[in-house]
């Protein structure tokens, strides 16, 4: 199981950020939809396997939920997908390396945000609402409880929670880039993602599923959701861009010379 050193992971991440910025609109939209749907399916799974647990088993329920949720990020990174939170780390690194420009970064974030939302909304509406997977019995209670907990956070709380979330999620993406085989990638993804879920940090794309699912069930409003989306988006962007991308850029890249040192040519014989 080969694993790269951080300096090599840095180069791989920059290359991936550059590649992501070069995708066509159609490619980005399809891959973004896939990622939003995958994250939503992971969240739906966690609700389905923990909703029936009694309150006395809340700690165990949190652990089980955190253990199954990473399937969404695993599918995104191994099967293929463009996830906003991962791009909040990869593209800023590519920008710092001057592989892309600010316009390309902003456009990618916009397209991926919209397509992630459509993918997550698809799962929330068709599987959660139409099929009823989040709107019957204990599953409705669980879904509404989760959404309510997220919406009751203040702007500052949601922002800071967003930082904690993407500090870990971006680290999971970073670790996945460092492995050369699927098992290593899964392990690298699993544990940081499980940690953020168990702690209860807020993930902007995961919220694109659970809060609309509660709205479709007749609870809360889209205005209330918007008041959550903004601080979590900003927190996630800071967590990925500042605490992973900029931090590792400063350590491994910033102080390196940008040009090769020129030495005199040997005297021709």
C-alpha positions as MATLAB code, in Angstrom:
seq = 'XXXXXXXXXXXXXXXXXXXXXXXXXXXXXXXXXXXXXXXXXXXXXXXXXXXXXXXXXXXXXXXXXXXXXXXXXXXXXXXXXXXXXXXXXXXXXXXXXXXXXXXXXXXXXXXXXXXXXXXXXXXXXXXXXXXXXXXXXXXXXXXXXXXXXXXXXXXXXXXXXXXXXXXXXXXXXXXXXXXXXXXXXXXXXXXXXXXXXXXXXXXXXXXXXXXXXXXXXXXXXXXXXXXXXXXXXXXXXXXXXXXXXXXXXXXXXXXXXXXXXXXXXXXXX';
ca = [
       0.000    0.000    0.000;
       2.035    2.948   -1.304;
       1.512    6.364    0.260;
       3.015    9.633   -0.925;
       4.780   12.193    1.219;
       3.023   15.550    1.788;
       5.193   17.284   -0.811;
       4.046   14.802   -3.455;
       0.425   15.069   -2.319;
       0.753   18.815   -2.812;
       1.776   18.323   -6.431;
      -1.022   15.822   -7.056;
      -3.586   18.181   -5.534;
      -2.403   21.070   -7.694;
      -2.665   18.879  -10.792;
      -6.175   17.796   -9.809;
      -7.246   21.376   -9.158;
      -5.951   22.386  -12.588;
      -7.769   19.459  -14.236;
     -11.036   20.292  -12.476;
     -10.907   23.882  -13.712;
     -10.492   22.619  -17.294;
     -13.630   20.476  -17.342;
     -16.391   21.624  -19.675;
     -19.621   22.980  -18.223;
     -21.346   19.711  -19.084;
     -18.696   17.571  -17.427;
     -18.737   19.717  -14.292;
     -22.550   19.651  -14.102;
     -22.788   15.866  -14.445;
     -19.982   15.150  -11.991;
     -21.371   17.750   -9.585;
     -24.812   16.142   -9.728;
     -23.238   12.752   -8.993;
     -21.342   14.078   -5.985;
     -24.375   15.862   -4.526;
     -26.440   12.684   -4.924;
     -23.706   10.479   -3.429;
     -23.372   12.679   -0.328;
     -27.163   12.711    0.049;
     -27.331    8.917   -0.215;
     -24.696    8.621    2.511;
     -26.775   10.917    4.723;
     -29.969    9.014    3.896;
     -28.253    5.771    4.859;
     -27.148    7.204    8.206;
     -30.721    8.297    8.966;
     -32.186    4.920    8.003;
     -29.810    2.895   10.186;
     -29.951    5.091   13.299;
     -33.468    6.581   13.480;
     -34.966    3.604   15.303;
     -32.363    3.605   18.093;
     -33.627    4.723   21.483;
     -32.406    7.914   23.145;
     -30.392    5.805   25.613;
     -28.259    4.700   22.656;
     -27.650    8.201   21.303;
     -23.878    7.857   21.567;
     -23.906    4.549   19.729;
     -26.247    6.011   17.139;
     -23.841    8.889   16.500;
     -20.992    6.429   16.018;
     -22.994    4.250   13.619;
     -24.163    7.302   11.682;
     -20.605    8.595   11.399;
     -19.388    5.158   10.290;
     -21.745    4.838    7.321;
     -21.879    8.460    6.142;
     -18.418    8.362    4.437;
     -19.808    6.152    1.657;
     -20.841    9.380   -0.109;
     -17.316   10.797   -0.215;
     -15.854    7.400   -1.092;
     -18.169    7.129   -4.098;
     -17.367   10.697   -5.119;
     -13.606   10.275   -5.044;
     -13.362    6.723   -6.375;
     -16.275    6.510   -8.801;
     -16.044   10.134   -9.931;
     -17.657   13.358   -8.808;
     -17.098   17.050   -8.298;
     -17.782   17.956   -4.670;
     -17.767   21.573   -3.561;
     -15.966   20.972   -0.271;
     -13.119   19.101   -1.960;
     -12.836   21.778   -4.641;
     -12.596   24.378   -1.879;
      -9.172   22.879   -1.198;
      -7.919   21.674   -4.597;
      -8.665   24.751   -6.704;
      -7.212   27.299   -4.246;
      -3.974   25.282   -4.334;
      -3.977   25.352   -8.114;
      -4.612   29.115   -7.925;
      -1.728   29.619   -5.497;
       0.487   27.700   -7.922;
      -0.715   29.969  -10.780;
      -2.087   26.981  -12.689;
      -5.527   28.613  -12.898;
      -6.891   32.133  -12.456;
      -9.400   33.504   -9.976;
     -12.196   33.570  -12.549;
     -11.768   29.853  -13.230;
     -11.859   29.121   -9.514;
     -15.005   31.174   -8.910;
     -16.795   29.715  -11.934;
     -15.988   26.167  -10.855;
     -17.262   26.793   -7.330;
     -20.472   28.286   -8.741;
     -21.143   25.424  -11.161;
     -20.315   22.768   -8.583;
     -22.473   24.441   -5.922;
     -25.483   24.460   -8.247;
     -24.979   20.912   -9.524;
     -24.324   19.537   -6.018;
     -27.559   21.182   -4.895;
     -29.513   19.640   -7.773;
     -28.088   16.187   -7.007;
     -28.817   16.417   -3.280;
     -32.282   17.841   -3.945;
     -33.013   14.956   -6.321;
     -32.392   12.426   -3.531;
     -34.296   14.494   -0.960;
     -37.355   14.882   -3.174;
     -37.647   11.605   -5.057;
     -36.251    9.184   -2.467;
     -37.003   11.092    0.715;
     -40.354   12.688   -0.191;
     -41.898   10.622   -3.002;
     -40.669    7.211   -1.831;
     -41.115    8.352    1.765;
     -37.721    7.325    3.137;
     -37.462   10.489    5.260;
     -41.177   11.089    5.810;
     -42.467    8.071    7.711;
     -42.405    7.350   11.424;
     -39.076    7.575   13.200;
     -37.306    8.552    9.981;
     -39.306   11.768    9.738;
     -38.650   12.509   13.394;
     -34.923   11.970   12.879;
     -34.764   14.071    9.717;
     -36.640   16.993   11.276;
     -34.542   16.788   14.446;
     -31.281   16.948   12.481;
     -32.480   19.847   10.328;
     -33.767   21.742   13.361;
     -30.448   21.361   15.154;
     -28.600   22.779   12.148;
     -30.992   25.680   11.655;
     -30.965   26.749   15.296;
     -27.230   27.519   15.152;
     -26.296   31.196   15.078;
     -24.415   32.633   12.090;
     -21.114   32.452   13.999;
     -21.770   28.923   15.266;
     -22.643   27.691   11.765;
     -19.579   29.432   10.312;
     -17.192   27.920   12.854;
     -18.837   24.518   12.511;
     -18.319   24.800    8.748;
     -14.616   25.467    9.281;
     -14.263   22.359   11.439;
     -16.117   20.263    8.896;
     -14.073   21.124    5.839;
     -10.806   21.150    7.712;
     -11.474   17.415    8.108;
     -13.173   16.742    4.756;
     -10.398   18.514    2.832;
      -7.895   16.503    4.854;
      -9.749   13.342    3.784;
      -9.467   14.387    0.131;
      -5.791   15.226    0.687;
      -5.153   11.757    2.145;
      -7.002   10.054   -0.703;
      -4.703   11.813   -3.182;
      -1.748   10.380   -1.296;
      -2.646    6.729   -1.822;
      -2.093    4.671   -4.959;
      -4.713    1.981   -4.304;
      -8.430    1.897   -3.515;
      -8.090    0.445   -0.015;
      -5.645    3.151    1.001;
      -7.901    5.827   -0.444;
     -10.932    4.443    1.422;
      -9.039    4.411    4.719;
      -7.806    7.965    4.141;
     -11.315    9.152    3.372;
     -13.135    7.196    6.054;
     -11.648    8.355    9.334;
     -11.556   12.159    8.899;
     -15.085   12.071    7.435;
     -16.334    9.866   10.251;
     -14.786   12.292   12.741;
     -16.560   15.383   11.409;
     -19.926   13.585   11.398;
     -19.496   12.212   14.926;
     -18.568   15.671   16.212;
     -21.562   17.241   14.441;
     -19.843   19.787   12.211;
     -21.890   21.236    9.338;
     -21.233   20.286    5.706;
     -22.798   22.560    3.090;
     -23.587   19.753    0.622;
     -24.908   17.370    3.283;
     -27.201   20.187    4.429;
     -28.441   20.467    0.834;
     -30.076   17.103    1.450;
     -31.262   17.000    5.049;
     -32.743   20.496    5.365;
     -34.708   20.346    2.067;
     -35.873   16.855    3.066;
     -37.403   18.394    6.183;
     -38.840   21.267    4.108;
     -40.495   18.817    1.693;
     -42.067   17.173    4.743;
     -43.718   20.476    5.690;
     -41.207   21.750    8.230;
     -39.153   24.975    8.108;
     -38.802   27.367    5.159;
     -36.403   27.993    2.298;
     -35.585   31.367    3.841;
     -34.487   29.628    7.023;
     -32.355   27.280    4.932;
     -30.668   30.221    3.199;
     -29.696   31.662    6.578;
     -27.890   28.382    7.257;
     -26.411   27.935    3.778;
     -24.463   31.198    3.774;
     -22.439   30.782    6.988;
     -21.817   27.065    6.391;
     -20.641   27.776    2.829;
     -18.281   30.460    4.104;
     -17.027   28.240    6.924;
     -16.446   25.298    4.598;
     -14.564   27.531    2.161;
     -12.317   28.781    4.968;
     -11.750   25.274    6.297;
     -10.608   23.946    2.932;
      -8.879   27.023    1.496;
      -7.151   28.380    4.601;
      -6.640   25.489    7.017;
      -5.546   22.950    4.387;
      -4.651   24.617    1.068;
      -2.960   27.783    2.316;
      -1.436   26.082    5.352;
       0.287   23.356    3.351;
       1.184   25.747    0.557;
       3.000   27.911    3.089;
       4.880   24.912    4.495;
       5.736   22.987    1.339;
       5.622   25.397   -1.576;
       5.591   29.101   -0.848;
       9.236   29.488    0.153;
      10.656   27.385   -2.656;
      12.336   29.241   -5.514;
       9.993   29.681   -8.466;
      12.823   29.386  -11.001;
      15.730   27.030  -11.282;
      19.021   28.499  -10.124;
      21.295   29.178  -13.059;
      24.864   27.980  -12.797;
      27.739   28.775  -15.194;
      28.200   26.222  -17.950;
      31.318   24.090  -17.686;
      34.196   25.349  -19.819;
      34.137   23.568  -23.111;
      37.116   21.400  -23.704;
];
